[in-house]
């Protein structure tokens, strides 16, 4: 996963969990080529495959919810823009009618 930090730095971040529940996270700063890595183990209890799968499932579910929310926000935005376009078209139509009436009135008063 490549991320762009607040100050314009780009990072490559990698997460991996092995079959024993050991989490390894590495981050590499692309511009300076600095790299750090940390390994996190659970000494008392190791995560079971079921727990790891549950964590992955929850993360996937959260990601899908975020995608659904983004899609709904985009749809809402497009609907609002569509109504604005309809309102602009109606106003333009009324403006043309008023211009026509004004032309007619000025022609009749001359």
Secondary structure, 3 states (H helix, E strand, C coil): CEEECCCCCEEEEEEEECCCCCEEEEEEECCCCCEEEEEECCCCCCCCHHHHHHHHHHHHHHHHHHHHHHHHHHHHHHHHHHHHHHHHHHHHHHHHHHHHHHHHHHHHHC
